């Protein structure tokens, strides 16, 4: 979990509900459009974007018979758990650097 000192406490308190939307599929776009000036929202939204891209990739993989179904199903379960944890952390006003996802998210500049 990233140190909260990197985020303004007022920013966290005002935007934690909006930041939590980042982990519900395509809804990551809402914090990016509404609160681009909020570092807390943007960091959560960038991770939400990466998770959404993984969701799309799993949907495509799921079209492959048998092996795709297995990978898609297992990946979907992992994605659901990670998204749920991200949502919970955001609603609590915390930030979790999701392993792998956080590093990819840093490539996006908003």
N, C-alpha and C positions, 0 to 999 in steps of 0.2 A: 504494500500500500504506500503510495507517495505521501511524503510529508505534507501535512496540511498547511505548513508555513509557506509553501509555494503558491497557495491560493489565498485570496482575500476572504476573511471570515464573513464579511457582509455579502460578498459575491456568492459564497457557498449557501448561506442561509436563504438568500433571495431566489436562487436558481436551482436548488437541488431537485425539486419536483420536475422541472423542465429538463434537467440533465438526465433524469432517470428514463425519460422517453427515448433516449438514444439507444437503449438496448431492446426496443420493441420493433424489430424488423426495419422497415423503411422510415419509421418515425424519427430516425436519427437526423433527418433533414430539418425537423422543426426547430431544435435548438440552434442549428447552424443559421437558419433564416431569421429567427427571432432574437437570439442573444449572441451575435457574433462578437460583441465586446466583452463577453464573459469567458474568461480563461477556463473556469470550471466547466461550463457548458460545452465549450469547443473541444476540450480534451476528451470528455465523455463521448461527444458526437463523433470524433475521429475514430475512436475505438468502435463505436456503433456502426460506422461506415465499413470498417474492415470486417466486422462480424456479418454485416449484410452481404458483402461480397462473397464471403465464405458460404453463406446461406444460398446464394444464387449458384455458386459453383457446385454445392452439394445437390441442388435441384437438377442441374444438368447431368451430374454423375449418376443420379438416381434413374436416369433413362436407360442406363446400361443394364441388361438383364443379369440377374443373380449377384455378381460381384458388386455392381453398382448399387443394387438394392441394399446389400449388406453395408457397404461403405456409407451410403446415403443415410441409412437408418442409424447406424452407430454415430456418425458425424452429427446427425440431427440431434441426437440425445445429448452429446457433449456440448454442442452449440446452445441448446436450450439451457443446460445447467450453467454454462459460462454467462449467458445473457441474463439469467435470473440473478446470479451473484452480482453482476455488474449493476443491475437495476437496484438491488438491495443496498449495495455500497453507495450508489448515487443518492438514493432517497434518504440515506443516513448522513449525507454530507461528506462522504469519504470518496477517495479515488484509489482504485486498484489498477496497477499496471499489469494488465493481463499478459502473461508470458507469450511472447511471439506477436500477439496482436498489437501491443503497445509499440513495439519497434516498427512494425509496418505502418501504424497510424502516424508515426512521426514524419513519414514521407509526404503526408498531405499538409499543405500550407493554406490555412484559411485566415 
